[in-house]
Amino acid sequence: MLHIGRYCSNMQGKYIFRYQENDVCESLREFPAVAILGPRQCGKTTLAKHIIEQQADSIYLDLEKPSDIRKLSEPELYFDMHSDKLICLDEIQRRPEIFPVLRSVIDERGRPGQFLILGSATTDLLRQSSETLAGRISYLELTPFLLTEIKEEELSTIWLRGGFPSSFLSKSDKASYRWRQNFVRTFLERDIPQLGIQIPSGSIERLWRMCAHFHAQILNLSSIGASLGISHHSVRSYIDLLTKTFMLRVLPPLETNVKKRLVKSPRIYLRDTGMLHFLLEINEYEDLMARPVFGASWEGFVIEQVLGVCSSWRPSFYRTAAGAELDLVLERGGRRIVLECKASASPQMTRGFWNALDDVKPDEVWMTALVKEAYPIEKRVMVAPLMHIIEHLSRISS
């Protein structure tokens, strides 16, 4: 079910319903452990506390708090004392040595809904969990706010500021910009080292800013490396790190057997447009509209919004050496949907777009633009507002 802009009251004030809430609750009924993964400050803790508040017996432990860490000095004993409760472990990447104990406890109890685990890294960086809890844990990714979780008329705000709750909910664009400035500093100087990664923060920051300038473009490791004075191997490792901490998305090219010379390198996007705009020093919507990055920013924003509700679809893009191009191709179960992104109220189609459709032969074609209502272009393509498309994709994805 798609909830749009649903606000609920809780102890802290207004709670914004998260798209993944129902999936988390359902997984807790089916799996002994459920992991909510996502970037720092995206709302994992708020969602988890909202869920466990509805549980009769539950415990929340923040593994960044010394007092809570001390409680787990003997984790097996602590878990045994609370064997009948749902235990939430926040920032689990801080204590990877707990995972083997979790496996033992889970197998001994043999019931669902034992642990709710929160982490700020992908399963690749939490390799201990994927190795020790295989078959016992369900992984769900929580993004920053999606358009479906707020009010549709706030589209320009979430596009400019991004979806991180503290950024989006700031009292002004300037306050939002300052929050993102502090987030970037904390992420580079504290969060990355806490993952055990020894890379100078300045090197990652320069690469991150360079990626902002390459946003929505074909990834060229050698070109980025030459600009930064580092090897393409280092560029690859830095990009891999920013991808696994949810800052970047590397979108692969479509694998297809059309007899065309295809671009085989991926595209790169900053996943949160608020971070993109901060790194490009854009702090007002009017400034964004005047920048050359306006269209690329819209493309990245649309892709993240769509993939937020289409996690079960395989995403890619299509581009030939001759210039035929499609922004996003979604595939699942033999079905193929194409999505094109135009930051315009009167979008125009290029010959390359039509040629690409002839190559890919999709089942559905959508163009999301800054329009107020949906209308067809020829019989193959429907132009529509972003929310209209998201609602449609959510229905067929459920």
Secondary structure, DSSP 8 states (H G I E B T S, - for coil): ----S-EEEETTEEEE--TTHHHHHHHHTT-SEEEEE--TTSSHHHHHHHHHTTSSSEEEEETTSHHHHHHTSSHHHHHHHTTTSEEEEESGGG-GGGHHHHHHHHHHH--S--EEEEESS-TTTTHHHHHHSTTTEEEEE--S--GGGS-GGGHHHHHHH-S-HHHHT-SSHHHHHHHHHHHHHHIIIIIHHHTT----HHHHHHHHHHHHHTTTEE--HHHHHHHHTS-HHHHHHHHHHHHHTTSEEEE-B-----SS-B--S-EEEES-HHHHHHHTT--SHHHHHHSTTHHHHHHHHHHHHHHHH-TTSEEEEEEBTTS-EEEEEEEETTEEEEEEEE-SSS----HHHHHHHHHH--SEEEEEES-SS-EEETTTEEEE-HHHHHHHHHHHH-
